[in-house]
Amino acid sequence: MKQQEDFSKLLADKLRATHEPLVADEALWQAIAAKVTTQSQRRAWPWYSLAASLAVIAFWTYLGANPAQNMSGHTPQIALISLDAELQHLLLTEPDSVEVALLLEKRKAMQINLPGSIEL
Amino acid sequence: MTDDLVRAAQRGHLPALKLLYQQYASGVLRLVTGILGSVEDGRDLTQEIFIKAFEKLPELQNVAAFAGWLKQLSSRMAIDQLRRKSDWAQPEILELIEAPDDWVQACDLLTQLDDVEELLRVLSTSERALVWLFAVEGYRHDELATLMATSEMAVRQRYRRAIVKLKATLINKVSHETARRL
């Protein structure tokens, strides 16, 4: 029995020595890292989608609760800014002209539909 | 130090995963290559083992047990792979026809042997796995019985049979070579 154990031990030593030079290299790690990254992205994707959906819902809810900031209010606001620029130019060049009077009327009308704008 | 590394790896921190790989991958590669008997298969399985280990890592409660947990996972996956092979079926336990006490001669022959892997080719896949796990990795008979889903007695008998087979092969090989020279 003792001799059999010696044989087993010797066999183990020889096998260990044969396999000792085996080393896990960088190429193997690259393959593992690529797979791990893909898996984690796949796991994270539903959460990103959910977060994006919640953000969209929150944005629309906010717009619904604040009519002054809703999307239809953005176009008149831009138009008002462009009208103000034109008016400012005319006030400097032809302050008493008919165009100035017309633009002032137009601005007044726009201002009624756009609460929060500065009254001239 | 390793515990902190394992905790960071549990959070999916890629540099921590890489450090764990650098620390343990060569050991895993040697273990599974030893069980499977092929470096190519060993590399493929090592890759699968680490992917599986990193996936299951957040479930590990005792981070200090990481090394043992990884070794157990590796052995189990290697045995599962062998089980899927056609020749895994456990061999019948035959009566051992043992020559007179020739273990001393076998030890001498084994010492002189250059290619020990060549000698192991006489074993079946399950015998090879058993020899590797018991002799090289130091698994106990009861642990091997659980791992291989068999009884402890069967493990003992199969191991002894495998060792006797190796001894007989060594002695026969030398007898043939001597006869050829004469």
Interface residues (C-beta under 8 A of the other chain):
Chain A: Q3 Q4 D6 F7 S8 K9 L10 L11 A12 K14 L15 R16 T18 H19 E20 L22 V23 A24 L28 W29 A31 I32 A33 K35 V36 T37 Q39 S40
Chain B: G12 L14 L17 K18 Y21 Q22 A25 S26 V28 L29 R30 T33 G34 V39 G42 R43 T46 Q47 F50 I51 F54 E55 D101 W103 V104 A106 C107 L110 T111 L113 V116 E117 L120 V131 W132 F134 A135 V136 R160 I163 L166 K167
